[in-house]
Structures are given as structure tokens and as C-alpha cells.
Amino acid sequence: MKDLFNIASKFLLAGTPCEIKPLGNGLINDTYLIATQEDEAPDYVLQHINHHIFTNVELLQSNIEAVTTHIRKKYEVAGATDIDRKVLRFIPTPEGKTYWFDGNQYWRVMVFIDHTITKTVIDAESSYNAGIAFGNFQSMLADIPVQLGETIPDFHNMEFRLKQLRDAVAADAAGRVAEMRFYIDEMERRAEEMCKGERLFREGKLPKRVCHCDTKVNNMLYNEDETICCVIDLDTVMPSFIFSDFGDFLRTGACSLPEDDPDIEHVSFKMDIFRAFAKGYVEATRSFLLPIEKENLPYATALFPYMQCVRFLADYINGDTYYKIQYPEHNLVRTKNQYQLLLSVEAHMADMKAYIESL
């Protein structure tokens, strides 16, 4: 723990750290709460950045600084109060960087937003509010004057993910291709349609926006009255199609069961969550959303269970080399789960298109 106090001392904190303890249960970065002695000083969050996943920490933090600075200025111009509760504030080192390298690991510090909670499940009302929150996040960044980089290259590139699957099938490293032929064929049957985003982009019809790219319900902080306070976990903020933020939220938020639940027959898509999230999202993005983006929101809803199915399937064929597994068939169960979700989404496609047109 002494090392953590030493790391904290590398940042320009407005108080004296008196306790540092683990915070949350994030899967990517190790996170700690820094409590300060002085009543007037804020507490802080100390985070170890996983540079094995985010290999370019300079780019990562440059993106985050650009995004938070731009959003903060928007709030200032609007005369908003409690801005530090609405957007993350990162603390610099004396050298002016928002990260510090200890020779082995990268670290950063941000102001702790107190009296907040996180959620893991949502209902229709909170899904509507989430649509507004993530839509507002994109809307505020629609005119950001700098070009962000990709913190994880090709993260939501469907053509790239299909190439990974095809390479896995060609190699058949774990001898599993024969047993997975049905799912491989099902993914290939949909491949052309699911790569529509990349084609529209090359044709100059579809723009890339600054997107969050990890729009899970637990990547928002809620005030104690359950109003949404702040969008967090900005590591994946980068240029992408708006489909990333719309489809990724619904893949988890509107699914009846978690992505690795083996009760495959009961995996289904919740249309009440879709309608609520879509309504909030479209309301919040009216200022910039193009017709081609809006009309393809149902496509985005199918794209993300498809993409995740492709990724789980490729990993299973490869012999489980990427995703952590808890038992030998874990990635197989995940593949079947996401395929069932995809079928349920496809069954609602006509209803989704009609609803989007009505907004």
C-alpha cells in the first residue's frame, strides 16, 4: 500500500491522502479510492491503466483529455452548476501529463464523484434516460475540433471481426471447426448484410462520430435519486459509427439473460427496452443524426449480437485464447447465447423499423 501512496504523490492533489483502498470490480483496470484528510479537499480515484489492452497510453489519455475538456466547456457556456459531477476531471502531474509511468505500469488520477451509485440492470424508464445520456454524450462531441485516434484499432470493425473468424476456421487450431459448422455457416450467411456499415462509409454515405464504444448501463454514474449523473469509463471513446453506442447498449441492456447464460431457450430481446432507449437516444441526437444513421438503428441492434457471436465463435475455434473461460464449453455457450439473441432481434426487425420511423 506504501507504493500506492508514492504513486498518488506524483499527481497534483488538492489534499493529503490518508487512506487508499480498492474501489469497484472492473475487469480491465485496477481501481482505488484515495481518501484525503482535509474536509474541503475532494477524494480521488487512482487507476492502473491496463497497457496490454490499451497499448498507446499517450493516445488514450489524449483522447480522454480532448473529450472531457470539450464537454466541460459546453457545460461552462451553458452556465451549468456542479460540472465536476457531470464530467470526469483528471489530475495532472507536475509535468502536465494526466498519467504517470512508474517504469512498469501506467497510472492516472481523477476526482471522485461522491454520493453516486452504479446499476447493472435497467427497466424501460431507466433505459429511456440512458438513451438520453449516451445520446447527449455523442451530441456534445459532434463538433469536437480535434481528431481522436483509435485506442483499440478495428474494435467494432465487422469486416475485421469476420476476417478473424475466417482465419480461425482456416487454422482449426483446436479441431473444433466440424462441430461448429452450423454456426460458421449462419455467420457467413449474414456476412454481407452485417458489413453494411463499412461499405456505406467507403461510399461516403456514413460518417464516423466520436462514440463511447462501451455503452453498458454500468458505465454511467447515478445520483442517489437515480437520475443520471455522469458517463464514465472513457477508455474506448474514439471514432466509430453511431451504431456502436446504440447497438452495444441494447445487446446487453435489452437481453433477457446475461451473455453466458446456458438457458439458451429463454434468451430473448426485450422490445420495451428497445423502444425506451431508442426514444431517448433519438430525442438527444436530433441536432446531428443523419437520416441514413437513424434508419439503420435496427441494423445496429442486430449487428452487435452478431459481432459478439462471431468473436465468441472465433475464440472457441481457436481454443479459447482471448476470453477468460470458467469451464471448457464457456465460449460455446456464449456463442449459442448470442446467436439466440440475434434470432430474437431479427424476429422483431419489422417492429423496430416501424418504431424508428415513427420517432
Salt bridges, closest charged atoms under 4 A:
ASP30 OD2 - HIS48 ND1 3.33
GLU58 OE1 - LYS97 NZ 3.27
ASP84 OD1 - ARG72 NH1 2.84
ASP84 OD2 - ARG89 NE 3.07
ASP114 OD1 - ARG85 NH1 3.02
ASP143 OD1 - HIS70 NE2 2.79
ASP143 OD1 - LYS74 NZ 2.91
GLU159 OE2 - ARG202 NH2 2.81
ASP167 OD2 - LYS163 NZ 2.80
ASP185 OD1 - ARG181 NH1 3.58
GLU186 OE1 - ARG189 NH2 2.97
GLU186 OE1 - ARG190 NH1 3.01
GLU188 OE1 - ARG166 NH2 2.76
GLU193 OE2 - LYS196 NZ 3.37
GLU203 OE1 - LYS205 NZ 3.28
ASP214 OD1 - LYS216 NZ 2.88
GLU224 OE2 - HIS115 ND1 3.43
GLU226 OE1 - LYS119 NZ 2.94
ASP235 OD1 - ARG108 NH1 2.81
ASP248 OD2 - LYS216 NZ 3.17
ASP248 OD1 - ARG251 NE 3.82
GLU259 OE1 - ARG251 NH1 2.83
ASP260 OD2 - HIS330 NE2 3.09
ASP263 OD1 - HIS266 ND1 2.93
GLU283 OE2 - LYS279 NZ 2.66
GLU293 OE1 - ARG209 NH2 2.89
ASP320 OD2 - ARG176 NH1 3.01
GLU346 OE2 - ARG190 NE 2.67
